């Protein structure tokens, strides 16, 4: 089960222009700055550590998250979009703005 995740909808617009406040399912609420002319990052900007990447991918896929598939010489994912055996087990997906996020096997 994925714990301490973000709610997937806009919670409220801040009174300050260009700011968005979300709602987390645990301790702290996220605070995001909206930027005009945003260009998505070409690298992973946020990792979500999880106990079981397969379970996280299955649950998120059921909710409509599409995982990236890579077939390069250094990064190769399986049919679910999970990279195994070349560092930590990890699966990448994009947020609505096109930034790259991941679920990453927690090692602690």
N, C-alpha and C positions, 0 to 999 in steps of 0.2 A: 504494500500500500504506500502511496506517495503521501508524505506528511509535510507539514509546514510549507505548503505551496501557495501560489498566488491565486486569488479569485480571478477568473478569466474575463471579467467585464469591467468597464469603467465604473469606479465607485463614486467619485465626485470630481468635479472640476475645481481646482483651487481658485481662490479669489484673485490670485496673481496671474497675470497673463502668461501663457506658455508653460504652466505647471499642471501636472496631473497627479492626483493622489489615488492610490489603489487600496485594496483591502487584502491583507494576508490572512491565512487561516491560523496563524500563530502570533507570537509576541509583537513584532513591530510592523507597522504599515509601510509599504514602499512609497517613495516620493520620486516622481519622474519629471524631468524637464522636457518639454516639447520644443523642437527646434524647427524653424521654417527651413525649407530647402534641405531637409535631412537626406543624407546619403548613407545607406546601410553599411555597417562594418563588414570587412572581408575576412574577419577572424572571429573566433568565439569570444563574445563579450560577457557572457554569464554562464557559469556551470551550476547545475543543481545536483549536489551529491545525493545519491539514493543507495539503498541497500541492495536493490536488485534491478539492474538496468533492463533486463527482459520484461519484468513485471511493469516497470514504469513505462516502457515503450508500448506494451500492450494496452495499458490503461489510457495513456494519452492518445494512442491511435484510435481507440474507441470513441474518444471525445473530439476527433477530427484533426488532431495534430498530424502533420505529414513529415516524416523523417527524411533527411537528406541521404542520398545514395552516392557513394564515392567508389570509383574503380581505378584509382591512380596507383603509381608505383609505391608511394609512401602511405597513402590512406586508402584502405579498401574496407567497405562495409558489407555485411551480409544482406539477405533479402529483406530483413526488418530495418536495416539502416544502422546496425550496431557494428562497431569496430572492436575486434577481440584480438588479444595476443600481441599487440603492438603498443604497449603502454597500458594505461587503465582501460577497462571496458567503458565505452562511451558511445552515445548516439546524439547526433546533431539535428536541430530543427530550426526554423526561422520564426521570429515573432512577426506580428502583422506589418511592422515597418521594414522587414527584410533583414534584420540583424540576426546573427547566428548565435543560438543558445544550445545548451546541451544538458543531458542527464548523464551523470558520471558516477561510476561505481565508487562509493565511499570506502576508503581504505583505513579509516580510523576506528 
